């Protein structure tokens, strides 16, 4: 649209906030909306969409180029206030990680078959050793009456089949652990025993919590058992966690940022500023992974062996440029971070594995 025709549609007040305007004003100084009274047409709609997309696309291009060619500089510029040409680090990290996991998810479809979750119906054990009647008779014999003192078992790993009343005097944590062990041991002796029948036999309440713990006991037993396709239970669990990797990484970043804030506490930087750096480094890592996947897909050349060395060098250069310390201090803190970050990541991973099993 020509400048002359654009000027013909300028108004004397903002259509958004009613702020007084001059005919020469291109935008409202109060709210920033474009000063135009022109009715929206399809062409205007497309032009505005492309303009907004190009503005974001330009920031993405500038951010990617800076991340690759100047490690740590984009993050440093962003916290210094130079944000016009850079994409928001948080939004950029989410976009890059999402694209990467979608891409790898599509590629993985060509390499492996999908599997179903663990059985959600009646708890059926493969290759049962007892008939239903015999298993119930055995369970009834092992359940300890409320009035009888629990037997001392020869195997310390075995847990007597305590009833609900006998567990009532124990704290919540110990009671929960014992129930999972009881259910796991019971299911080792059972065949096609439904949850209601199991809980009735053990004299446990048929609550949702007990049903949940019963399923956990079932899943523990299934970890070392293969299904009809030959896949072990722990392999299914790993596949389940693979789908949660984006969430796991996202949860771990705030913990990793704490390590940077501690190591560089004398820099007097805000926590959010350290987080910008972490998002910047992680974004580059996903870009690098995405590039290696593309190369492997097109040429069948596996470059994953080089990733460690490339990331190590990039991490050092990012620390040097972002925190702007001497080479000796940067190398020292690089070594310290190389020790602390894996420890922190392992702690977070263990926590996520535990929570993941609870939600499995």
N, C-alpha and C positions, 0 to 999 in steps of 0.2 A: 504494500500500500504506500502511495507517495506521501511525502511530507505535507503537501498542500491539502490533499484529501483528508489526512489525519487531523490537521488543524481545524478543518471544518466541523469536526465532531467534538471539539473540546468544549467543556462547560465552565460555568462560573461557580459551581459548588460541587463537592465530591458526592457522587451517588451512594457511596458507602457510609461515610460519617457526617456528610453535610457540611464539611469544613469549607469556608470560602476560598475560591481559587481565582487565579488570573488566567486569561486565555493562553498565556505563554507557558503555564505550568504543565509539564508533561505528566507529573505524578503528584498525588496529594502529599503535602509535607506532614500531614497528621497521621495518616494510616498507610501511605505508600501505594494506594491503588492507582492504576493508570487513569488519567483524566480523559475520558471519552464517553460520549453519549450515544455512540453507534449501537444499533441493535445487533445482537449476536447472529452471525451467519455461520454456515458450515465451514467456509474458508477461514473465518476468524477463529473458530474453534480449533481447527487443525493447526493454524499458525501458532496459536498460543500453546497448544500441546507440544509442538515441536520445539518451540522456544524454551519451554520449561525443561523438556527432556535434554536438549542440547546443553543447557546450563548445568544440569546435574552430570551429564555425560562428560562435559569438559572438566569438571572437578574430579571425576573418577579417573580420567586419562592423566591429569596432572598428578594425582595422588599415586597412581601406579608407577608412573615414570620416576617420581621422586623416591618412592619406596625402593625401587630397583637400583637406581643410580646413586642415590644419596642416603644411605642407611641412617635412620634416626633424625634426619633433617626435617622431614615432614611433621613428625611429632613435635620437634622443637619449635618449628614455625607456628604450629597450631596453638600450643600453650602460650606462645609469645603474642598471640593476637592476630597473626596473619592467616585468616581463615577463609578469605574470599575464594582462593583457588584450590582449596582442599576439601574433600568429602569428610563428613563427620566420622571420626575414627571408629566410634561404636557402631554406627550404621554401616560403614564400609566393611568392618569385620564380619558383621552378621550376613551381609550380602555375599561376600567372598566365600565364607564357610558354607552358607546355604547352597550356593551354586556348586561348590566342590562336592558336597555330600550328595546332592541330586545327581551330579554327573557320575560319581563313582557308584552310586546305587543303580543307575541305568546300566553302566558297564558290567557290574557284577551279575546282572541277569544273564549275561552271555556265558558266564563262567561256572555258575553253580545253580542248583535248583533250590527253590524256596521250600521251607519246612513248616509244618504246623506247630502250634504251641503244644505244651504238654497237655495230656488229657485233662479235661475239666469235668468229666462225668464220674461214674463210680470208679473207685481206685482199684485198678486191676494190676496185679503183679505178674510179670512174665515168668513162665516156668514155675508155677506154684508147687510147693512141697507138701501141702496139705489140702484135703477136701474142705469145703465150706463147713460141714458139720464138725470135722475134727479140729479145724482152726478155732471155731467158737468154743468147743469143749476145752481146748488148751487155754484160750483166753480166760474163760471162766475160772479155770483152775489157778491161773496166775494172778488174777485180780485179788488184791488183798482186802478183806472185809474191813470196815471202819473200826471194828472192835479188836482186830488182830494186829499185832506189831509187825511191821514190814520185815520180811526175811532178809538175812544177810547173804547176798549172792557171792559166789566164788569169783566171778568175773567182775572186777571193779567198774568196768565200762557199762555193765548192764544196770538198768534202773528198774526197780520193782514197779508193778502197775498200780501206782497209788491212785486212790479214788479222789474225787473232788474234795471231800471233807478232809482227807489226810494232807492235802496240799494247801488247805486254807490258812494254816499258821505260818506259811513261808512268805517271804516278801515277793513282790510282783516279778522281779527279774528272775529269781531262782525258780519260782513257780512256772514261769513261762518256759525257761530252759528245760525243766523236768518234763513238762507236757510234750514238748517237741520230741524229746528223747523217748518218752513213753509211746507216743504215736508212731515214731519211726520203728521202734522195736516191735510194736504190735503188728504193723503192716508187713514186717518181714515174715510173720507167721500166718498171714491172712491170704484169702483168695476171694475176689469179688465181694468185698465187704463194704457196704455203703456207709457214709459218714454217720448217719443216724444210728445204725446198728453198732458201729464201733464205739460211739460215745455212750450208748446204753450199756454195752458190755463192760466198759471201763468205769461206769457210774460217774460220768462227767456230764456237766450241763451241756445241752445242745444249743449253746450260744454261738453267735457269729464269730466271736473271738476264738472259741475252741475249734470251730470249723476251719478258720484261717490257719491256726497252728497245726491242725491235722493235715492241711494241704502242704504246709512247709515240711512236715515230717515225710510226707509222700514224695516231695520233690528231692529231699536229701537222699532218699533211697534210690531215686531214679537217676541221680547224677552219674552213677557208675554202671547203669544198665543201658543196653542198646535197644532202640525201637525196631520196628519191622524193616526200616530202611538201613539199619546197621549204624545209625548215628547215636552216639552216647549222649546222656542227659546233660553233661557239662558242656558238650559242644553246642547243644541247643541254647543253653544259658549264655554262652559266649556270643552266639548269633543275636540273641535278644539284646545283649549289652552293646553290640556293634551298632545297633539302631539308635542307641542313646548317646553315642560318642559326641555329637554336637552339644547335647545338654551337659555331658560330663566336662567337656572342655570349657564351656561357658561358666559352669559352677566353679571350676578350678582357678579361673583368671583372677578373681578378687583375692584368693589366698596367695597366689604368686605375686600379686601386686604388693601385698604386705611385706614380702621378702625384700622387694626393691626399696620400699619406703624405709625399711629398717637399715639396709646397707647404705643408703644414701640419705640418712636422716640429717646429716650436716648441711645438705643442700637447701634445707628449709622449703621444700616443695610440698604442695598439697597432694593428698592421696590421689585425687582425680588426675593430677598431672602425671603421676607415675603410671596410672592406668592407661592414659593415652599412649604412653610408650609401649606398654604391654600389648595393647590392641594393635599397635603399628607393627611390632615384631611378629605377632601371630598372624596378621593379615598377609605379611610377606611369606610366612611359612606356608599358608594355604595357596598363595599364588605359585610358589615353587612346587608344591605337591601337584597342583593342577597342571603345571607345565610338564612335569615328568610323566604324568598320566597320559597327556596328549601325545608326547613323544613316544611313549611305550605303545600306545594304541596305533599310531601311524607307522612306526618303524620297527616295533617289537624290540626296541633297545631299552633295557632296564637301567635307569640311572639312580636308583634308590641308594646305591652304595655311596654316591657322592653327596647325598643330602646332608649327612652329618658334618662333613668338612665345610660345605657351603654355608650351612646355618651357623656353625661355630665362628667362621670368619665374619659373617654378617652380624651376628650378635655382638661380637667385639667392636666392630665399626659403629654399630648403633649406639652402644654404651658410650663410646668415645665422643660421637657427635652430639648425642642428646644431653649427656651430663657434663660434657666439656671439661673433663679432668685430664691430667697428664697421662702419658702412655703407661708409665709404671703403675699409677693408681688404678687405671682402667684394667690392666692385666691382672693385678691383684684381686680386684673385685670381680673380674670375669671368672677367675678360678674359684673364689668363694661362692659366687652365684651358681657355678657349674656343680657345686656340691649341694647347696641348700635347695635349689629349685627341684632336682629330682626327688629329694627327700620329701619336700612339701607336696609334690605331685603324687608321690606314692601314698602319702597319708590321705590325700583327697581321693585317690583312686580306691583305696581300701574302704574309705567311708562310703563312696558311691557304690562300690560292689555290695556292701552290706545293705545299704538302702535299696539298691536294685533288687537284691534277693527278697527283701521284705515286700517289695511291690510286684514281684514276679508272679 
